[in-house]
Amino acid sequence: MSLLHVMTFNVRRPLGCLLGRCVDRWSVRKPRLETLLRAERPAILGAQEVLPDQGRVMLAALGADYRLIGRGRSRSGTGEACPIIFDERRFELRESDQWALSDTPDRPGSRSWGNPFPRIAVSALLRDRESSTTFQVVNTHLDPLSARSRARSAAMIRERTSSAGVPTIVTGDANDGPDSRAANELYEAGALRDAWRVAHLRETPELATYAGYRAPRPGRRIDWIAVSPDITVERIGIVFRPVGDGWASDHLPVAARVTLPERTHA
């Protein structure tokens, strides 16, 4: 049974030179992101804070066999996105969806629960050509300001993924720690599990995944990978080494190798 390489990564939208040393400038970070993606080449990448130009850069770095699904979070589908990027050689896309994390999930750009900006989740139903397993991937970026929004959003994701009845992987920037109310909502009743905690092997220490372009340090792991109980997490780690002389983002990616159950169909 082959391993499936899954990664979650907030790539940081371009905002110009906001910090004193300009480490946040996209022109500085772009080649670092390209190098990191070429080195890691995850089969499935859940990315956050992605603008269209960044999405094109990421696809070019990963290669022609990769596909991106997901649009911006605004009413018109522009702006920041939470795309799922996957290797089409390995996976067949069966279905995809995007919904607002709000009381009106089918209304693009809608907001609820105290978040000042729209929040979204993107889902893909994929068939693994190697194992013949059909499974779902959901990617999201929870609100940094409203704990209520994070908890309600996590509960909605749990409910939606549970109703699909297939193995599930959830990736995202949760803006909260693994013992938070949002985590408790996501993992309620065991429908999903924290991949970090159930992994057979942790390849790195648990670090603060929001590093802010500083040397990695112990702290809250706010970037999550979650899996349903029928998915085995063989190993997981935080990609904490700099690329060249700096960092591709203010966040550190989290990467896991998992195995899927065989011949599960939607």
C-alpha positions in Angstrom: 0.0 0.0 0.0 1.6 3.3 -1.1 1.9 6.4 1.0 -0.1 9.5 0.2 1.8 12.8 0.8 -0.6 15.5 2.2 0.4 19.0 3.1 -1.3 22.1 4.5 0.3 25.5 3.9 -0.7 29.1 4.4 1.4 30.7 1.7 0.7 34.3 2.8 -1.0 36.6 0.3 1.2 39.4 -1.2 1.0 42.6 0.9 4.1 44.5 -0.1 6.9 45.5 2.2 5.2 45.6 5.6 8.0 44.5 7.8 11.3 46.3 8.5 13.5 43.8 6.6 11.0 43.3 3.8 11.0 39.5 4.4 7.2 39.6 3.6 7.7 40.9 0.1 6.2 38.5 -2.5 9.1 39.0 -4.9 11.4 37.7 -2.2 9.3 34.8 -1.1 8.2 33.6 -4.6 11.4 31.7 -5.5 11.5 30.2 -2.0 7.9 28.9 -2.3 8.8 27.4 -5.7 11.8 25.7 -4.3 9.9 24.3 -1.3 7.1 22.9 -3.5 9.5 21.3 -5.9 11.3 19.6 -3.0 8.1 18.4 -1.2 5.8 17.7 -4.2 2.8 16.8 -2.1 0.2 14.7 -3.9 -2.5 16.8 -2.2 -1.9 20.4 -1.0 -4.5 22.4 1.0 -3.3 26.0 0.7 -4.6 29.2 2.3 -4.4 32.9 1.5 -3.8 32.2 -2.2 -4.4 34.9 -4.8 -4.7 33.9 -8.5 -1.1 34.8 -9.5 0.1 32.8 -6.5 -2.0 29.8 -7.6 -0.4 29.9 -11.1 3.1 30.0 -9.5 2.3 27.0 -7.4 1.0 25.0 -10.3 4.0 25.8 -12.4 6.3 24.7 -9.6 4.5 21.4 -9.0 4.2 20.6 -12.7 1.8 20.1 -15.5 0.1 17.1 -13.9 -1.3 19.2 -11.0 -4.7 20.8 -10.9 -6.2 23.5 -8.7 -9.8 23.8 -7.6 -11.3 26.6 -5.5 -12.1 30.3 -6.1 -11.9 33.4 -4.1 -14.0 33.9 -1.0 -15.9 37.0 -2.1 -19.4 37.1 -3.5 -17.9 37.3 -7.0 -15.3 34.6 -6.4 -12.4 37.0 -6.4 -9.8 37.6 -3.6 -8.2 35.1 -1.3 -8.8 31.4 -2.0 -8.3 28.2 -0.1 -7.6 25.9 -3.0 -7.0 22.2 -3.1 -4.1 21.3 -5.5 -3.7 17.7 -6.4 -1.8 15.4 -8.8 -4.2 14.3 -11.6 -1.9 11.4 -12.5 -2.8 9.8 -9.2 -6.3 11.1 -8.5 -9.5 11.4 -10.5 -11.8 14.2 -9.5 -15.3 13.0 -9.1 -16.9 16.1 -7.5 -15.9 19.5 -6.1 -17.7 22.2 -4.1 -17.1 25.4 -2.2 -19.3 26.8 0.5 -19.4 29.7 2.9 -18.8 29.1 6.5 -21.9 30.9 7.6 -25.6 30.4 8.3 -26.1 30.6 4.5 -23.4 28.3 3.2 -24.7 28.4 -0.4 -24.5 32.2 -0.6 -21.0 33.2 -1.7 -19.4 35.9 0.3 -21.8 35.5 3.3 -20.6 36.0 6.8 -21.9 34.9 10.3 -20.7 34.3 13.8 -18.5 37.4 14.2 -15.9 37.0 11.4 -15.3 40.4 9.6 -14.4 38.7 6.3 -16.0 35.8 4.5 -14.7 32.4 5.3 -14.9 29.3 3.1 -14.3 25.6 2.8 -13.4 23.8 -0.5 -14.0 20.1 -1.0 -13.0 17.5 -3.5 -14.2 14.0 -3.9 -11.3 12.1 -5.4 -10.7 8.5 -6.5 -7.2 7.2 -5.8 -6.0 5.4 -8.9 -3.6 3.3 -6.9 -5.9 2.0 -4.2 -9.3 2.5 -6.0 -10.4 4.3 -2.9 -12.9 7.2 -3.2 -12.3 9.8 -0.5 -12.9 13.5 0.2 -10.5 16.4 1.0 -11.7 19.6 2.6 -9.5 22.7 2.9 -10.3 25.8 4.9 -8.9 28.9 6.7 -10.7 29.7 9.9 -11.2 33.3 11.2 -8.3 34.7 13.3 -10.5 37.1 15.4 -13.7 35.3 16.4 -13.4 32.2 18.5 -17.2 31.7 18.0 -16.7 31.7 14.2 -13.9 29.1 14.4 -15.9 26.8 16.6 -19.1 27.1 14.4 -17.1 26.7 11.3 -15.3 23.5 12.6 -18.7 22.1 13.6 -20.1 22.7 10.1 -17.0 21.0 8.5 -17.4 18.0 10.8 -21.1 17.7 10.0 -20.6 18.0 6.2 -17.7 15.6 6.1 -19.4 13.0 8.3 -22.5 13.0 6.0 -20.5 12.1 3.0 -19.7 8.6 4.3 -16.2 8.3 2.8 -12.7 8.5 4.2 -11.9 12.2 4.8 -8.8 14.4 5.0 -9.2 18.0 6.3 -6.5 20.6 5.9 -6.4 24.1 7.1 -5.1 27.1 8.9 -7.3 27.0 12.0 -5.9 30.1 13.7 -6.3 28.1 16.9 -4.4 25.5 18.9 -5.1 21.7 19.1 -6.8 21.9 22.5 -9.1 24.8 21.5 -12.9 24.9 21.3 -12.6 24.7 17.5 -10.6 21.5 17.8 -13.1 20.0 20.2 -15.9 20.7 17.7 -14.0 19.3 14.8 -13.1 16.1 16.6 -16.4 15.6 18.5 -17.5 12.0 18.6 -14.4 10.8 16.8 -15.5 11.4 13.3 -12.2 13.1 12.6 -8.9 12.8 14.5 -5.9 15.1 14.8 -3.3 13.6 12.5 -0.5 14.8 14.6 -1.7 13.0 17.7 -2.6 9.7 15.9 0.5 9.5 13.7 2.8 6.4 14.1 5.8 8.7 13.9 6.3 12.4 14.4 9.3 13.4 12.4 9.8 16.8 14.1 9.0 18.5 17.4 5.7 20.2 17.7 6.3 23.8 16.8 4.4 27.1 16.5 3.4 26.9 12.8 2.8 30.6 12.7 6.5 31.5 12.8 6.4 35.1 11.5 9.6 34.7 9.5 11.5 33.8 12.7 13.4 30.7 13.7 11.0 27.9 14.6 10.1 27.6 18.3 7.8 25.6 20.5 4.2 26.9 20.5 0.7 26.5 19.1 0.3 24.3 16.1 -2.4 26.3 14.4 -2.1 24.6 11.0 -3.9 21.3 11.1 -4.4 18.0 9.2 -7.3 15.9 10.3 -8.3 12.5 9.2 -11.2 10.1 9.6 -10.5 6.9 11.6 -10.2 4.7 8.5 -7.1 6.6 7.3 -3.8 5.7 8.9 -1.2 8.4 9.5 2.1 6.8 9.1 4.2 9.9 9.8 3.8 13.7 10.1 6.1 16.6 10.6 6.5 20.4 10.3 8.6 21.7 7.4 10.7 24.1 9.5 14.0 24.5 7.7 14.6 27.8 5.8 14.7 27.8 2.1 18.1 29.3 1.2 18.5 32.3 3.4 14.9 32.8 4.4 11.3 31.7 4.5 8.6 31.2 1.9 5.8 32.3 4.2 5.1 33.5 7.7 3.6 30.0 8.3 5.3 26.7 8.3 3.8 23.8 6.3 2.6 20.7 8.0 3.1 17.5 5.9 1.8 13.9 6.6 2.2 10.6 4.9 -1.0 8.6 5.1 -2.5 5.4 3.8 -6.1 5.1 2.6 -8.4 2.1 3.0 -8.7 0.1 -0.2 -11.7 0.1 -2.6 -14.0 2.5 -0.7 -16.6 3.9 -3.1 -19.0 6.9 -2.7 
